[in-house]
Amino acid sequence: MEEQSSNKKIITTFGLVTMIITAIFGFGNVSNAYLQMGYGSIIWYALAGICFFFPCGLMMAEYGSTFKEAKGGIYSWLAGSVGERVAFVGTFVWLASWIVWMVSTASRIWITLSALIFGKDTTQQWHAFGLDSTQFIGVLGILMILTITYLSSRGVKSIAKVGSIGGIFTIIVNVIFVIVSVIVLIAKKGVLAQPIHGASTFITSPNPQFQTPIAIISFVVYAIFAYGGMESLGSVTDSMKNPEKTFPKGLIIASIFTIGTYVLMIFMLGWSINYQQDLTKSSVNLGNVTYVVFNYLGIALGNSLGWSHAAALTSGLVMTRIVALAQTLGFLGALFILMYSPIKAFILGSNPNLWPKKLTTLNKANMPANAMWLQAIVVCVIIFLVAFGGSAAQKFYLILTDMANVSATFPYIFLIGAFPFFKAKQNLVRPFVAFKNRFWTNVLVVFVELILIIGILFTFIQPLTEKDYQTAFWTLAGPIFFAIVALVFYQIAVKKGRVAK
């Protein structure tokens, strides 16, 4: 048995570093940051990495190693720390983050397909049946969600494997971006497309929407979102040799690399992309900015090497299609997996008495089909309401991005807030302990919680100051709605005597 156990402990420091980087890093965060704040986003991404990513990673490792036998993921972590009620609400809000991600992705994937087929985003010209482009994209998104739910509920998991191919392509895309950016910089003899005008360039934003202190502080959520996903890594400590040394070491290396890569890549965008010339057009939005910057990067490559205008444009189209292919494969794979994985883990990992029996029933394919269809209806309703809310494309994708960022950040309020209670539990076996001083642990928790809460509040307040009530409403609607639904579910279970108060 000991030999079998030691064979399981196969995750090395290098393996952990690659797992963390793969789970956390995304080029879309780089292009979104540059569109929102230009070089001014660099300092916020660095601070978010140091003040949020690193300490939270250690907290998730403590949770995961202590509750390594539990199947409920973050539900088990919260239930074992602060009780079942908070665990149920917190995990329901976590599930909301994936639902909002599906809402966003089901709409964005059409930009990806357009970039793959046409070499650019043409979705703003898509019209049919009297619908404008935003409404038509919404309808296509609804049809996609219904199709994927149908296939996933029948156990068609093979399509999800395209996600792993997408992962390989994503790595290749990042490597291409770095190599081409360096070639452009060398060919232009160090002249940047986005010039630096002193230290203020790295503090202020060229975007008129991010000039006020409230708007700048609201950007914190964008920066924190770039480091989201750590809760998925908390359970790997039992697969390591000497997790007390391996995990902090791996996390430090991965943190330095991830923070450094975000900072460097945001700066590298300025080598080939001029903010005012290339990104201030009304056709550029948070949904298509990644393809826009890759197109300009390809054109910059051709121009810097003295190619003809036609050849430079072709280079831009090739670059756009490469990143679109990677994104298409990644989005499709992720949609198939996330359609069933989070909801199945939550329903099967939590107390079955909290759910109506129909939602916990598994079909012949071992899928919670009823729960998946209910989830699909919720996703489709949100897509419909946002798409038919009268938004132009630019605002539509801003709403989707803010919704996704806040929803993904919200569950950390529960996880981090529960950490002092988790540390106070005397009856837990703790194979891995990173935080040993109770006072400084509590200080750190309060500090990180304040960063999260202030960032979320200012993301909500910022559109209010501009009287953009639609964006403000949808920014917080997801987490609050799902928290209320969770409390209603729990109270019904209490009234029926299925769970204790």
Number of C-alpha atoms within 10 A of each C-alpha: 6 6 7 8 11 12 12 12 16 13 19 17 21 13 12 22 21 15 16 22 17 15 14 20 19 17 20 17 20 27 22 23 24 27 24 22 25 26 27 24 28 24 14 23 27 19 15 22 23 15 16 21 25 19 19 23 24 21 21 23 29 26 29 27 21 23 23 21 12 15 15 21 23 30 28 25 26 28 20 20 22 19 15 21 18 20 24 25 25 26 29 22 28 25 22 27 24 20 26 25 21 24 27 24 23 25 26 22 23 21 22 30 20 16 26 23 14 13 22 21 23 17 20 16 10 13 14 10 6 8 14 19 19 26 26 21 26 26 19 15 26 22 14 17 25 16 12 19 22 16 14 24 24 15 16 14 14 11 17 20 16 18 22 14 14 22 17 13 20 23 15 14 21 14 12 15 21 15 11 16 22 17 16 25 20 14 16 18 10 11 13 18 19 20 13 12 8 8 9 11 16 18 17 17 21 19 17 10 14 19 13 13 11 18 20 23 20 23 25 23 26 27 27 24 21 27 27 20 17 19 19 16 17 24 21 18 26 23 18 21 18 14 23 16 13 18 26 17 16 20 22 16 18 23 22 14 15 24 21 15 15 24 19 14 20 24 21 21 26 20 23 28 22 18 21 11 10 13 20 14 10 9 14 19 21 23 26 25 20 23 29 25 24 27 27 24 25 26 24 28 26 21 19 18 14 12 15 11 12 11 16 23 20 17 22 25 23 18 24 27 23 20 26 28 20 23 25 22 24 22 22 21 22 20 24 24 19 18 23 21 14 17 22 22 16 22 19 15 16 22 16 15 15 22 16 13 10 11 17 19 15 16 13 10 12 12 20 22 25 17 21 21 18 12 20 23 15 15 24 23 14 20 27 18 13 21 25 17 13 14 17 15 23 17 17 24 22 17 22 25 21 24 27 27 24 28 28 25 26 23 23 22 17 20 25 22 18 21 21 18 15 21 19 11 12 7 6 13 10 13 16 20 16 15 15 9 8 12 11 11 18 17 12 17 21 15 13 22 19 13 19 21 16 16 25 25 17 20 28 23 19 23 20 15 12 10 11 13 14 17 24 21 15 20 27 20 15 21 27 15 12 20 21 14 15 22 16 13 16 24 18 16 18 15 11 12 11 16 17 12 11
